[in-house]
Amino acid sequence: MKQLHLWLLILPLLVACRKEVLSPETPGTAGAVYHGMIELGGRMEDPYAVRNITRALQSLYPTRAERVDITPTDLYVRILPTKDQYEELVALGLQLFDHPLDYQIVREGDYYHDPEVGKDLITWQYTVVPAGFSLPEGIRCELIDQCYIAEHAGPTRGGDGIDWEAVERESYRLTGNADLLVPAVRGESFHPSGRITIEDPDANGGKPFGVAGVRVSCNTFVKFSSAWTDRDGYYEIPASFSTEPRYRLVFKNEKGFGIGINLILVPASVSTLGKNGPEGVDLNVTSASDGALFRRCVVNNAAYEYYERCKEEDMDIKAPPKDLRFWIFPHLSSSSTCMLHHGAFLENKLLTEYLGNYTGILRHFVPDITIGTKDAVEYADLYQAVTHEMSHASHYAQVGNAYWDRYIAYIIASFVLSGGESYGTGSDKDAGCCEVGEMWAYFNQAKMFRERYGGVTPTFGSSFWFRPQILRYLDERGLGREQIFRALTSEVDSRDKLRDKLNSLYPGYQSVIDQVFDRYSDN
């Protein structure tokens, strides 16, 4: 019940920012992805289990097999972690799967939840760890199989005269999995490689460009490997495969942020691409592609670009915290930067007294940024929504939780007292935090939009009671974005204080600053 009460309390935060949208035209098509819960079939015999690799070695090298010591290289385990333990395992670099790796998949999907585990708990997580790996104490772990993956056996295996790729293929045959093998080309296996791209018809001449920093993961049974895409969308998987691996895009970006939620209990959504050849898979995403995949890719790229542009040689502003959590809501029109995962408002005294021990638990599974995509059909729609919220996140990184708590409290009060108007009237307590924050976010959103798409700078936010056009005016007259951002410190919680701060930092611009603030002083 306390969790329900919390969601009722934070609901206004999920609809905090309303945006005007500009919509480009719709381009072509892209590949298929799979949604819903994975449907498992029967268990299969794992060709990488030590017992099966041993049989395959004896089959191919009957006179040498006894002289080759097949020591387990890996352990196939399943883990039932708590919420805190899950975070700890991810921090250790483990790749966790929410479904067993040695079962047939009758129907593909993007998540699985064991029916014997409560829906409000993390389901069993399956992974492969090096032999001898020690999990943190207290984590429930069960050994499924001892495995031998030749590529993990170290450099000494090359001198034993054994063709381990042939042994692997023989193990597939002996375990009844020969139909999964692809015809050998000169006896070689493949390192999957390819490119993941997306199209924005209003940018880059409409030509595809890379989906940057996402993880491409592929596996066959317990043999899995992954790689990040580079900024142009190219990837190469370190492991080699002689079967058709199962490919997935995991939206936990190389920059540190995660997008979306599977059943609210996993911080990074997965788009499953199904089985494809071991050579690799190319994918081009457009607005006519699967909707969830398109939204995730655009949010990913917009956030990746924002982090890149925060550098000194570009926008030269403070980057948002690295471990941002994005949630995408396809049935909401509005977005927000509530920063709950980073402790904003969850550390509010009244709320922590009410929630007690629930506070720390909930922090793991609440968002920092929500993106409402109901009215965001095209790339440009989503781009402006993400840049607006990321601008807020930069502001948050500079002012901290105490400032953001006041902003959130104002949003909640405005939502309740004004009948759903998230910005209120500007006359209630702490309206100045909202005023300064929205001036900045709408200004930077419009500036970044023009920098990407060209043309006249949009007038985003100019119809509200706060005035982002003040910052646009200053920018056009030489007081740049990076200078404006430096004035957004924790004590600047009103338009008047922003004016004073700018004058104190940049006395040479005082006449310009006073002129524009005076122009809007009565509005």
N, C-alpha and C positions, 0 to 999 in steps of 0.2 A: 504493500500500500504506500509506503514511503517513496518508492521509486515512481509510482503513479503520480503522487503529489508533486514530485520534482518535475516530471515532464509537463504537468499542468502549469507549473510555475515558469518553466523556461520556454514554453511554447511561443510567447511573444518574441523571443530572441531569434527564433527560426524564421521570422518574417520581418526582420528589422529594416532591411534596405529595399526600397522600390526603385526600379530602373526604367528608363526609357530604352527602347531597343531599336537598332537599325538592322534590317534583314537583307542580306544578299541573296542571289539566286541559288537554286538547288542543283548540284552537280550529279555525277554518276553513281555507280554501285560499288560494293566491296564484298569480301568473303563472309561466309557464314560463321556464327558463333552460337554457343549453347547456353541456355539459362535454366533456372530451376534446380531442383535437387537431383543429384546423381542417383541413378538406379543401378544397384549392384546385382551381378549374377553370381555364379558359383566361384569358389576359390580355385585358383590355378596353381600348378606346381611351379615354383620359382626357379628358373634356370640358373640363377646366381647363388642359390644355396650351396654351401660347401659340399654337401652330399652329392649334388647333381653335377657340379663342376668336377668332382673326383671321378664320377662315372664317365663323364665325357672325356676326361684325360686318359682314363684306362682304355676307352674305346678307340681313341686315335693313336695313343702311344703305349701299347700294352707292355713293351719291354722297358720303358723309361718311367712309367707312372709311379712305380714304387720308390724311385729315387728322388721324386719331386715332392717337396713338403708343401701341401696346400693349407696354409695357416689362414684363418679368417682375417680378412682385411677390414670388414665392416660388420656392424650389427644392425639388423632390421628390428626396430622396436616400435612400440606404441606407448604414448604418454598421455595421461589424463591430468593436465595441469589446472591449477587455479588461475584466476585472472592475472595475479601478480607473477606467478610462475611462467605463464605464457609469454609475458613481456621479457622475462629473464632469458628464456630460451631463444627468442628472436634476437635479443641483444648478443647472444653467443654465436650468432650466425647460422643457426640451424634452419634448414628449409623444412617447413612443416606442411604436411598434407592432411586435410580433414577427412580423408577416406583411405582405406587400405589399398596398398599398391599391388597386391597379388590376387585381386579379384577381377573377374570380367566386369566391364562397364556396359550394361545393357542399354542405358540411355545416358548420354553426356549431360553435364550441367555445370554450374559454377560453384556449387557447394554440396556438402553432405553432412548430415547430422545423425549420429548413431541413435536408433530408436530407444536404446536402453539408457541413454543419457538425457537428463532433463533439458527441456528447450531453453531454460534460462541459464544453462551452464555451458562451458566450452566442451565440445565433443572430443572424443579421442583424436589425438594428433599422431600421425605416422611419419617416421623419418628414418634415415640411415645415418649412423654415427660411426666414426672410426673405431676399430677394435681397441679397447683400452680407454676410450673416452669416458670421463666421469661426469655424470649429470650433477647439478646442484642437489644438495641434500633435501630430502623431504618430498621430492617429486615422484609421483606414482608412475612407475615405468615397468613394462612387461616386454621380455625378449620374445620375438616371433621367430627369427632365424639368424644363424650365423652365415655370413655371405662371403664370397670371394669375387671381387671385381678386379680383374687383372691390372687395369690402369692405376689402381690404388696400391699395388704391391711394391712400388718403388722401382728404382733403376736396375736392380739386380735381376729382374725377371727376363731382361733382354738377352742375357747370356746363357740361358738354360736350354736353348735350341727348341723351345716349344712355340708353336704358332698359337698364341692365346686367343686371337680372334677366331681361329678355326675351332678351338675348344669351346668358346662361347657359343658359336653356331651349332656345334654338335650337342651342347647341353640343351639348346632350344629344341632340337630334334628329339632327343631322348625324353624330354619332359612333355612331349605332345604339343609343343608350341611352334613347330616348324612353319606353320602357315603365317606366322608373324614376321618371318625373315623376308628380306628383299633379295633379289638375285645379286650375287656378288659380282662386282666389277673388278676384274683382275685381283680378286681376293681382298679387296679393300673395304673398309667401313668408311663412314663419313662423319665429319664434324659439321653439324647443321649450321648453316649461316643464311643470312637473308637481310631483308630490309622491311621495316614497318613504317608506313607513310600515311599521311593524311592530306586532304585537300581543303584549302580555303579559297573559294573562287574570287575573293576580293583582295588577295595578297599573293605575293610570289608569282604573279602572272597566271594564277590559277593552277600552277603545276604542283605535283605532290612534293611534300617536304617531310622530314623525319619526325616520327614520334619519339621524343628525346627522353632518355634516362629511365625507361621502363624495363622491367625484368622479363626476358623471354625464358621460360622454363620448359624443359621437355624431359620425359622419362619413359622408360619401358621397364616394367616391374620396379625393382629397387634401384636400378641404375638411373640416376637423374643428374641433370646438370643445368646450369642457367648462365645467362650473361645479360649485362645491361646493354641496351641500345645506346649508341653514341648520339651526339646532337643531330646527326643526319639520319638517324633511324637504323643504322647498320648494326648487326650483332654477329657474333661467332661463338658457338657453344664449345667449351673446352673439351668435353668428352666426345668420343666417337660412338656411332651407332650403326648397327647392321640390320636394324628393324625399323618399322615406322613408329617413331616416338609420338607421344601425345603432347601437344604444344599448348601452352597457356601464357597469357599476358598477365603479369602480376603488377597491380598498380600501387606498388610501394616504390617511389621514385628514388633514383640514385642521390638526389638532393636531400632525401630524408623524409619527405612528406608522403602520406598515404591517402588514397582516394577511395571513398565508398566503404560500405560495410556489408558483409555477408552475415545475415541473421543478427546483426548488431554486435556480434562477438568476435569478429575478425577485423583488424584495422585496415586491411587492404583488400579491395575487391579483385576478383579474378575473372577474366574473360577467356573461356575455354575454346580453343580452336579445333579440337579433335585431333585425330591421327593424320599425320602428313609424312612425306618422304624424309629419309634421314639426311638428304642433301640440305634441307632447310625449307622454310616457308617464307614467302613474301606476302604482305598484306597491305592493301591500300584502302584507307577508310575515308568515306565521304558522308555528307549529311543524309544520304539515302541508304547508308549501311545500317546495321543493327543499332538501335537508338542508344542502348546503354554503352556499347563500345564507343560510339561516336562521342557521347558526352564525356566519358572518362578520358578519352584521348585529347579532347580539346582542353578540358580542365587541367590535365597533366601538362600539356604544352604551354598553356598560358601561365601556369604556376612556375614551370621550369624557366621560361623566358623571364619572368619577373625576378626570380632569384639571380639569374645571370645579369640582368640589367641593374641590379642594386650596386654593382661594383663601382669603384671610384672613377673609373674611366668612362662610365656611362651615367646613370641617374645619380650616383653618389649619394644614396640614402641608406638608412639602416635596413638590413634584410629582416624579414620575419623570422621567428624561431624556426629551426630546421624541422622539428618533429611536429609539423602541422597535420591535423586530421581534417580532411574534407569529407562531408557527407553530401550526396547529390539526391535531391528530392524532385522527381519528375512531375509530381502533381502539385507543387507549390510554385508560385510566381516570384516570390521574393527570396532574398539571400541574407546572410548575416555573418558577422565575425564575432561570435560569442566568446571564443577562446576558453571554453570550459575545460577542455583537455589539459590546458596549461594552468588551470586553477582559478581563472577569473570567476568571480561570484561564488564558486563552490567553496571558497574559503571565507565567504561572508559569515560574520559571527552568528547571526540569527539562523542562517541556513545550516551551518555546521552543528549548532546546538540541536537543531531539529533532526538532522539526518544522522548524527552520531557517526558510527563506524561505516555507514553507507557512503559517506563522503569520499573516502579514499578509493572504495571499490568503483564507484560511478565515474571517477575521473578517468579510468582506463577506457571507458566506452561511451564517452560523450565527445562531440565534435569541437573543433576550433572554428571552422568555417563551414557554413551550409550554403549550397548553391541550388536555388530553385530554378528549374528548367522548363516549367510548363509553357512559358511564352518564348523560350529561347530555342529557336528552331535551327538557326545557322551558326556557323563558327563565330562570326562577329558578335552575335548575341551573347554567347557564352564567354567570349574573350573579354567583353566589357564588364560582365558580372564578376569574373575572377579578378581582373585588375582592380576593380573597386574594392573588393574584399581584401585583397592582398595589400592594398594601400592602407586599409585599416590595420592589418596585421603588422605592417612596418611601424605605424603609429603606436600600436600596443607594445611593440618591442622597445620603444623609446620611453614610454610613460609607465608601464607596469600594471600590476593587478589592481592596486588601490584606485588609480584613475579609472580603469576599465569597469570596476565594480560600480562606480558612480554612474558611468554611462549606461550599464545594464539596468541598474535600478531606475534610471530615467525612462528607458525604453519600456520596461514593464509597467511603470506607472502611466505612461502615455497610452500604452495599448489598452489598459483597463479604463482610464478616465476619459479618453477621447473616443471611445467606441471603435478601436481597431486602427487608429492612425498612429503608425509606429513612431513618427517623429514628433507627435504632439503639436503644441502651439508655440513652444519656445518660451513659455512663461513660468514653467514649473521648476522645482529644485533640480539643479545639475543639468539644466538645459544647455548650459555653456559647453559642457563636455561633448554633448552630441553636436552642437553647432560647430565647434572647431574640427571635430573628427569628420563630419560630413562635408564641410567645406574642403578639407584636404582630399578626401577620398573621391569626391565628384570631380575636383580639379585634376587630380592625377589620372583618373580614369579617362577623362576627355583628352588629356594631353597624350597619353599612351595610345588611345584609339586613333588620334590623328597621325601619330608617328608611324603606326602600322598601316593605316588605310589611306592616308593622305586626305586632301580636301580641306574644307573649313573645319576648325575645331568645334565639336559638338557642344551644345549648351546644357550638358547633363546637370540636373539638380537645380537649375536656376529658378524654377518655379516655386521652390520651397522657401520657408521663412529664413533659413540661413542662406548665405550668399557666396557660393563657390566662385562666382565671377570676379570677386575681389582678388582672389589669388591668380586667376587668369590674367587680369589687368596688370598685376605686378610682374608676372612672368613675361608678358609681352613688352614690358618697359625695362627689362634687364635684371630684375630680381628673380633669379632662377629657381627652379624646383628644389635643388639641393639646399639653397639658402632658406627657402620657405620652410622646408622640412626641419632644419636645425632650430627653428623657432617653436616647434611643436613639443615643448618640454612639459613635464608633469604639472607645473604650476600654471600653465596656460590653459585655462578652463572657461574662457569666454572670448567673444570677438574683441572686446576692449583690451583684454590682456594680450591677445595675439598682436594687436596693433602696437601696444607698448613694447612687447618683446622684439618685434621686427624693427622698431625705431631704435631700440637699444643695441641690437646687433648690427644694424646697417644705417648709421646716422646719415650717410651720404644719400640715402634714398628717402629721407624723412618727408620731403615735400610730396613725392609721389605716393608714399604710404598714406599720409594724412589726407591727400586729395581723394583717393578711392574709398577710404574708410568713411570719410565725411559724406561722400555721395550716397552711401547706403545706411547712414546712421539713423534715418527716420523710417527705414523699411522693416 
